[in-house]
């Protein structure tokens, strides 16, 4: 991968250098069409990348996003790209209005990132129940739910019972008492 100042791509230096995405092949940097990810949204994606790396799944966040591989100028450029081992990836968009609270935005962006990670699991030989629900580890993954104004971090929940299991943190999952 190139250096962030080499003019070809811009990479967020805070994620594990997993080599999962095509960052070295990206074309000239471009400013995103929308605003950058908010702090809680960025923290949530970083936490998912860290959690995935701990489970042996490579993911890489590129921010700001660039127009790669002929991305048409008429298409909206996301705030960031999340590339996942196995060829998956997704654009992460922050909306330029006040329709969402920070907690709702962090949930929506983290949910999109988790879905991209889940879709790539079979390509890297991993099960799609990631991260596994502690109460039902062979049945389903944990689901994300929105935090609140006091703590905008997304919550991990059991999709079967709706119980909150923990919060999405830089260490992945922090259990709730």
C-alpha positions as CSV (number, residue, x, y, z in Angstrom):
1,X,0.0,0.0,0.0
2,X,1.1,3.5,-0.7
3,X,1.7,6.3,1.8
4,X,-1.3,8.5,2.5
5,X,0.5,11.5,0.9
6,X,1.3,9.8,-2.4
7,X,-1.7,11.4,-4.1
8,X,-3.3,8.1,-5.2
9,X,-5.4,7.2,-2.2
10,X,-6.3,8.3,1.3
11,X,-6.5,5.7,4.0
12,X,-7.6,6.1,7.5
13,X,-4.5,5.2,9.6
14,X,-6.5,3.9,12.6
15,X,-7.7,0.5,11.2
16,X,-5.6,-2.7,11.2
17,X,-3.5,-3.0,8.1
18,X,-5.1,-6.2,6.9
19,X,-4.7,-5.7,3.1
20,X,-8.3,-6.7,2.7
21,X,-9.3,-4.1,0.2
22,X,-8.0,-2.7,-3.1
23,X,-6.8,0.6,-1.5
24,X,-3.4,0.4,-3.4
25,X,-5.3,0.2,-6.7
26,X,-7.6,3.2,-6.1
27,X,-7.4,6.1,-8.5
28,X,-7.0,9.8,-7.6
29,X,-8.5,10.9,-4.3
30,X,-11.7,12.8,-4.4
31,X,-13.7,14.6,-1.7
32,X,-16.9,12.7,-0.7
33,X,-20.1,14.2,-2.0
34,X,-21.6,14.1,1.5
35,X,-20.1,15.0,4.9
36,X,-17.6,12.7,6.7
37,X,-18.8,10.1,9.1
38,X,-19.6,11.4,12.6
39,X,-17.5,10.4,15.6
40,X,-19.9,7.7,16.8
41,X,-20.4,6.3,13.3
42,X,-16.7,6.1,12.7
43,X,-16.1,4.6,16.2
44,X,-18.7,1.9,15.4
45,X,-17.1,0.9,12.1
46,X,-13.7,0.9,13.6
47,X,-15.0,-1.4,16.4
48,X,-16.5,-3.8,13.8
49,X,-13.2,-3.8,11.8
50,X,-11.3,-4.6,15.1
51,X,-13.8,-7.3,16.0
52,X,-13.6,-8.9,12.6
53,X,-9.8,-8.8,12.6
54,X,-9.8,-10.5,16.0
55,X,-11.9,-13.3,14.4
56,X,-9.5,-13.6,11.5
57,X,-11.6,-11.7,8.9
58,X,-9.8,-8.9,7.2
59,X,-11.6,-5.6,6.7
60,X,-10.3,-2.1,5.8
61,X,-11.8,1.3,6.0
62,X,-11.0,3.9,3.4
63,X,-11.9,7.5,4.3
64,X,-12.4,9.8,2.6
65,X,-13.8,7.6,-0.2
66,X,-12.3,7.8,-3.7
67,X,-13.8,7.2,-7.1
68,X,-12.3,3.9,-7.9
69,X,-12.6,1.6,-10.9
70,X,-14.6,4.0,-13.1
71,X,-17.1,5.1,-10.4
72,X,-19.2,7.5,-12.4
73,X,-19.1,11.2,-11.4
74,X,-22.9,11.3,-11.6
75,X,-23.2,8.7,-8.7
76,X,-23.0,9.9,-5.2
77,X,-19.7,9.2,-3.6
78,X,-20.0,7.8,0.0
79,X,-18.3,9.3,3.0
80,X,-16.2,6.1,3.3
81,X,-15.7,2.6,1.8
82,X,-15.5,-0.6,3.9
83,X,-13.6,-3.3,2.0
84,X,-13.9,-6.9,3.3
85,X,-11.7,-9.9,2.5
86,X,-13.4,-12.2,0.0
87,X,-14.2,-9.3,-2.4
88,X,-17.1,-7.7,-0.5
89,X,-17.4,-4.1,0.4
90,X,-19.9,-1.3,0.9
91,X,-20.1,2.5,0.7
92,X,-21.0,4.2,4.0
93,X,-23.0,7.3,3.6
94,X,-23.6,10.1,6.2
95,X,-26.6,12.2,5.2
96,X,-26.3,15.9,5.0
97,X,-29.3,16.8,7.1
98,X,-30.5,16.5,10.6
99,X,-33.0,13.7,10.0
100,X,-31.0,11.3,12.1
101,X,-29.6,11.6,15.6
102,X,-26.0,10.5,16.1
103,X,-27.3,7.3,17.7
104,X,-29.5,6.5,14.7
105,X,-26.7,7.3,12.2
106,X,-24.2,5.2,14.1
107,X,-26.6,2.3,14.2
108,X,-27.5,2.6,10.4
109,X,-23.8,2.7,9.4
110,X,-22.7,-0.1,11.8
111,X,-25.6,-2.2,10.6
112,X,-24.6,-1.7,7.0
113,X,-21.0,-2.5,7.8
114,X,-22.0,-5.7,9.8
115,X,-24.1,-6.8,6.8
116,X,-21.1,-6.4,4.5
117,X,-19.0,-8.4,6.9
118,X,-21.6,-11.2,7.2
119,X,-22.0,-11.5,3.4
120,X,-18.2,-12.1,3.0
121,X,-17.9,-14.7,5.7
122,X,-18.5,-17.8,3.5
123,X,-15.8,-16.6,1.1
124,X,-13.2,-16.7,3.9
125,X,-14.5,-20.0,5.3
126,X,-16.3,-18.5,8.3
127,X,-19.9,-19.1,9.4
128,X,-22.5,-16.3,9.0
129,X,-23.6,-16.2,12.6
130,X,-21.1,-13.4,13.4
131,X,-20.7,-12.3,16.0
132,X,-22.5,-15.3,17.5
133,X,-25.2,-14.6,20.0
134,X,-24.0,-15.8,23.4
135,X,-27.4,-17.4,24.2
136,X,-27.7,-19.1,20.8
137,X,-24.2,-19.4,19.3
138,X,-25.0,-21.9,16.6
139,X,-28.3,-20.3,15.6
140,X,-27.8,-16.6,14.7
141,X,-25.5,-13.6,15.0
142,X,-26.1,-10.7,17.3
143,X,-28.1,-7.9,15.8
144,X,-27.4,-4.2,16.3
145,X,-29.9,-1.7,17.7
146,X,-29.6,2.1,18.1
147,X,-28.1,3.6,21.2
148,X,-29.5,6.8,22.7
149,X,-28.7,10.5,23.1
150,X,-26.7,9.8,26.2
151,X,-24.6,7.0,24.6
152,X,-24.9,6.8,20.8
153,X,-23.0,3.6,20.5
154,X,-25.0,0.8,18.9
155,X,-26.2,-2.0,21.1
156,X,-25.7,-5.7,20.5
157,X,-29.0,-7.6,20.9
158,X,-30.3,-11.1,20.6
159,X,-32.6,-11.0,17.6
160,X,-34.7,-13.8,19.1
161,X,-35.4,-12.3,22.5
162,X,-34.6,-8.7,21.9
163,X,-32.4,-8.7,25.0
164,X,-29.5,-6.2,25.0
165,X,-26.2,-8.2,25.3
166,X,-23.7,-5.3,25.2
167,X,-22.5,-2.3,23.4
168,X,-20.3,-2.1,20.3
169,X,-17.0,-0.7,21.5
170,X,-13.4,-0.5,20.3
171,X,-12.8,-3.9,21.8
172,X,-15.8,-5.3,19.9
173,X,-18.5,-6.2,22.5
174,X,-18.7,-4.9,26.0
175,X,-21.3,-6.7,28.1
176,X,-24.0,-4.8,29.9
177,X,-24.6,-5.5,33.5
